[in-house]
Amino acid sequence: MKIAIVTGGSRGLGKSSALAMAAKGIDVILTYNTKKDEADQVVAQIENLGRKAAALQLDVADSKNFAPFAENVKATLKNKFGTDRFDYLINNAGIGINAPFMEFTEEQFDQLTNIHYKAPFFISQKLLPIMNDGGRIINFSSGLARFSMPGYSVYGSLKAAVEGLTRYMAKELGPRKITVNVVAPGPIATDFGGARVRDDKTLNAAMAAQTPLGRVGEADDIGKLVASMVQDDMGWVNGQRIEASGGILI
């Protein structure tokens, strides 16, 4: 039995990743911030696939939550899954704030930094003592760490920082045979960032036109990749950035 923890697993790419892993026989603990009903629905979907699942509340914007969360994970592993260890950590939770460089506020900057950089750093740190050796950590970056678009100076820069962090984590966790990689999605038609890619038809068409495959991504494109990356066949891939964007702007 393998167990994955997915932050932000109640919707979007986290939900797709959780369901794709469950379809491959992996049990899942997912986190949500405010919408418990959505998280419970994902738990039910996972259980319908024959796997165990649990949903835990976590606001990743506040690092004070991470130590209590780790204790909650320990209790859930024991009571729900009958174990004291897990195998895979998917650091997915995030938000989108789009604003011009000259208009970006310090409050917005700190909020994005806390969620997109501080959270994966310290959540990983808190959970590593109960992760099995030979496990997998998958962080989330973005195509915006490779190419630039107006309005994403902070988001894209933080995702580039996560890519650097991933390599350092891979280096330091090597003795435990834990691999650390980072997934970099391109434009995806979800509700992320105000659902602009999904609902703004002009933007959607513009992004699709810059992609050799002629469309923007869907959540399942990323979920299936994540589920594949935790498999044994990917055990020799470590410290790598895997972009899943359909080849946008190549």
Protein Blocks (a to p, Z undefined) as FASTA:
>chain_A
ZZdddehilgcjllmmmmmmmmnopacddddfklmmlmmmmmmmmmmnopacddddddfk
bmklmmmmmmmmmmmmmmmnopabdfbdcdfbccdddddfklpcfklmmmmmmmmmmmmm
mmmmmmmmmgcehiacdddddfklmpccehilmmmmmmmmmmmmmmmmmmmmmmnopacd
dddddddddfehhimmmmmmmlmmmmmmmpmnlpacdfklmmmmmmmmmpmklmmgghia
cddehopaZZ
